[in-house]
Amino acid sequence: MPNQENTARLLPDVAVHAQPHLAGALDWVGMADIQVPVLFDAGDGQVQRSSARVGAFVNLSRPDKRGIHMSRLYLQVEQALSTQTLDASMLHALLRGFLDSHKDLSDRACLSIQFEHLVRRPALKSANSGWRAYPVCIEASLTSDEFLLEFGTEVVYSSTCPASAALSRQLIQDQFASDFDAGQPLGHAAVLAWLGSERGIVATPHAQRSVARLRIRLVPGADFHLIGLIDRVEHALGTPVQTAVKREDEQAFALANGGNLMFCEDAARRIQKALDADAALGDFHVRVEHQESLHPHDAVAYASKGVEGGYGSTP
Ligand SMILES: Nc1nc2c(ncn2[C@@H]2O[C@H](COP(=O)(O)OP(=O)(O)OP(=O)(O)O)[C@@H](O)[C@H]2O)c(=O)[nH]1
C-alpha cells in the first residue's frame, strides 16, 4: 500500500541526471500532435475556438545531456494556447518561454499549430449561406532574437479550361452552320430556340476542382488577417467553391466560370498579383493544383513573391 512516505519520495529524473548512451547534439526534440483548443481571430473581430494539433520543439545543443524537459513545453503550450488568442506577440512570448525553460540545453525553438477555421459564406444569388472550413497551419520559430512567423491555408475553386472552351465554341459554330442554311434569312425566334436547345451547346469545356495552397511569411510585427487574405485570393480567382446552392446560385456560378476561364498558370498569376501588393507579407508561396477532369494527372503551377533567398529559390 502506498503511504505518505512513498509518494513523497524523490523521483529519479534520467533526462537530467543520466548520461546519454550515445552523445550527440540534436536538431529538434519535442512533441508532435499535442491536442489543445486554440482561440483565433481571423481578422473579422470574432474569436473562434477550434480544436488544434500542435508541434512544440527545441533543439538539444548539449551532446552530453540525455533529454529535454517535455513537460515544460507541454504545460506552456497548454497554458498559452487555451487561454490567449493566437497572435504574433503571444507566440513570440511562448517560444521565448521554451528557451527560458531550457537554458543550457537549447538555443532554438519552434512551434506548429494546425486547425480549421469556419467561415460563413453567403450564396452567390439566393439569401442562403453555408460554412467553409479553411485549414490553417501556423509555424513560428525563435533563433537567438530572430522570430519568424508563417502561416498557410488553402483556397478551393473551380477552373474551366480556356483551350477546351475555344474548341467547344468551334464545335458549336459547326453545329450552327449545319443547322442553318447560309443562304436563308435567319429568324430571331428560330435562333433563340436553337440556342436554348442541346444542339446550341453540343460541346462543353471541361472544368475541375482546383486548390491553391498558400504559405505566407509575415514581416516582423505583422499579424494574421486570414479572412482578408482568403477573400482577396477568392476574389482574384472569381470562382471559389460554393456552400448553399439553389438554381439561381448555380447559374451565377456557371456565369462566373464562363467569365474566368483559367489555366493553372493564369490562376497562379492572379493570386501572385493579389498578394504582391500586401506590405505585411514578407514572402509568399503559392502552389496551384488543377485536378484535371481531362487527364488522370494534375496541372500544377508555383508562384512566389520572388524575394532574395525566399520561398521562390527552393523547389
Ligand atoms: N526527454 C524525453 N522525455 C520523454 C520522452 N518520452 C516521454 N518522456 C517523458 O516526459 C516526462 C516529463 O518530462 P520532464 O519535463 O523531464 O518532467 P519532470 O522531470 O517531471 O519536469 P522538470 O522537473 O520540470 O524537468 C518524463 O517523465 C519522460 O519520461 C522522450 O522521448 N524524451
Ligand as a Chemical Component Dictionary entry (heavy atoms), coordinates in Angstrom:
data_LIG
# 
_chem_comp.id                   LIG 
_chem_comp.type                 NON-POLYMER 
_chem_comp.pdbx_formal_charge   0 
_chem_comp.three_letter_code    LIG 
# 
loop_
_chem_comp_atom.comp_id 
_chem_comp_atom.atom_id 
_chem_comp_atom.alt_atom_id 
_chem_comp_atom.type_symbol 
_chem_comp_atom.charge 
_chem_comp_atom.model_Cartn_x 
_chem_comp_atom.model_Cartn_y 
_chem_comp_atom.model_Cartn_z 
_chem_comp_atom.pdbx_ordinal 
LIG N1  N1  N 0 13.065 13.868 -22.807 1  
LIG C1  C1  C 0 12.120 12.935 -23.078 2  
LIG N2  N2  N 0 11.095 12.766 -22.206 3  
LIG C2  C2  C 0 10.145 11.841 -22.533 4  
LIG C3  C3  C 0 10.212 11.105 -23.739 5  
LIG N3  N3  N 0 9.108  10.296 -23.791 6  
LIG C4  C4  C 0 8.408  10.531 -22.675 7  
LIG N4  N4  N 0 9.023  11.454 -21.888 8  
LIG C5  C5  C 0 8.552  11.818 -20.557 9  
LIG O1  O1  O 0 8.260  13.135 -20.280 10 
LIG C6  C6  C 0 8.186  13.152 -18.863 11 
LIG C7  C7  C 0 8.207  14.510 -18.323 12 
LIG O2  O2  O 0 9.380  15.167 -18.719 13 
LIG P1  P1  P 0 10.121 16.281 -17.828 14 
LIG O3  O3  O 0 9.806  17.616 -18.352 15 
LIG O4  O4  O 0 11.573 15.923 -17.750 16 
LIG O5  O5  O 0 9.391  16.063 -16.427 17 
LIG P2  P2  P 0 9.887  16.451 -14.970 18 
LIG O6  O6  O 0 11.292 15.962 -14.802 19 
LIG O7  O7  O 0 8.843  15.979 -14.022 20 
LIG O8  O8  O 0 9.843  18.029 -15.011 21 
LIG P3  P3  P 0 11.061 19.030 -14.692 22 
LIG O9  O9  O 0 11.433 18.812 -13.249 23 
LIG O10 O10 O 0 10.489 20.371 -14.972 24 
LIG O11 O11 O 0 12.187 18.676 -15.607 25 
LIG C8  C8  C 0 9.358  12.323 -18.389 26 
LIG O12 O12 O 0 8.987  11.547 -17.279 27 
LIG C9  C9  C 0 9.667  11.459 -19.575 28 
LIG O13 O13 O 0 9.549  10.082 -19.310 29 
LIG C10 C10 C 0 11.304 11.288 -24.595 30 
LIG O14 O14 O 0 11.439 10.647 -25.662 31 
LIG N5  N5  N 0 12.251 12.210 -24.230 32 
# 
loop_
_chem_comp_bond.comp_id 
_chem_comp_bond.atom_id_1 
_chem_comp_bond.atom_id_2 
_chem_comp_bond.value_order 
_chem_comp_bond.pdbx_ordinal 
LIG N1  C1  SING 1  
LIG C1  N2  DOUB 2  
LIG C1  N5  SING 3  
LIG N2  C2  SING 4  
LIG C2  C3  DOUB 5  
LIG C2  N4  SING 6  
LIG C3  N3  SING 7  
LIG C3  C10 SING 8  
LIG N3  C4  DOUB 9  
LIG C4  N4  SING 10 
LIG N4  C5  SING 11 
LIG C5  O1  SING 12 
LIG C5  C9  SING 13 
LIG O1  C6  SING 14 
LIG C6  C7  SING 15 
LIG C6  C8  SING 16 
LIG C7  O2  SING 17 
LIG O2  P1  SING 18 
LIG P1  O3  DOUB 19 
LIG P1  O4  SING 20 
LIG P1  O5  SING 21 
LIG O5  P2  SING 22 
LIG P2  O6  DOUB 23 
LIG P2  O7  SING 24 
LIG P2  O8  SING 25 
LIG O8  P3  SING 26 
LIG P3  O9  DOUB 27 
LIG P3  O10 SING 28 
LIG P3  O11 SING 29 
LIG C8  O12 SING 30 
LIG C8  C9  SING 31 
LIG C9  O13 SING 32 
LIG C10 O14 DOUB 33 
LIG C10 N5  SING 34 
# 
